[in-house]
């Protein structure tokens, strides 16, 4: 997954390990979103599929990266 080159770890593919996995996104002000990570960019803008926010279920959910505190595999 990670490539070592001259004792340095390339981190360009770190988020690929999270793609198509169920994740929990911790958002500003204590909001947590659980869903399958379908897309993420360098700014951490993310698209989740089959997302759950509290008791609300969403087919797709776009999360703005600027307000993300963390993304963890669920």
N, C-alpha and C positions, 0 to 999 in steps of 0.2 A: 504494500500500500504506500509506504513512504520510501523514498529513494535517498540513500546516503551518498554524498559526493564530497570528498575532501573533508570528512568529519562534520559536514553540515547536513541537516535534514531539510529536504524540500517540502514545503507545506502547501504547495499549490493544489493538492488533491485531498486535503484533510476533509473537507465537507462532502466529498464524494462518498465517503464511508457512511454518511448519514442518509444519502438518497434512498428513497423507496423503503425506508424504515419508519416505524412508529416513533415519533419524537414528542418531547414536551418542550414547548417554547415558553420561557418565562419572560413576560412582557412587563412594561412599566406599571407601577402601582399594584403589584401583586396579582395581575391577571396571568393565568396559565392556559395555554392552548395545546391540546393533544391532537395529533393527526399524523398522517403519512406524509413525509417530506417529499415533494415532487420536484421542486426547483429551488435553487438558492444562488444568489450572485455574490460578488465581492463586497457589497455593502450590507450583506446579510438579509436583504429583502428575500422573503421566502413565500412559497406557495405550498399550502398544506391541503391534502385531500381527506375527505371524511373527518373533518375537524370537529372537536368538541370544546366549547367554551362554557364553563359552568354547566348549565342544563340545556344549552343551545347546541344543536347539531347542524353543521354546515357541510354542503357537498365540497365546496372549495373555499379556502380562506387565504387572503393575501395579507402578509404581515410585514410592516415597514421595519427595515433593519435598524434604523436609528434608535428605536425604542426597545429593541431586544436586549435583555440582560443576559440570557444564556439559552443554549439549545442542548438538550440531553437526549440520548436514546432512552426511550420509555421502557 
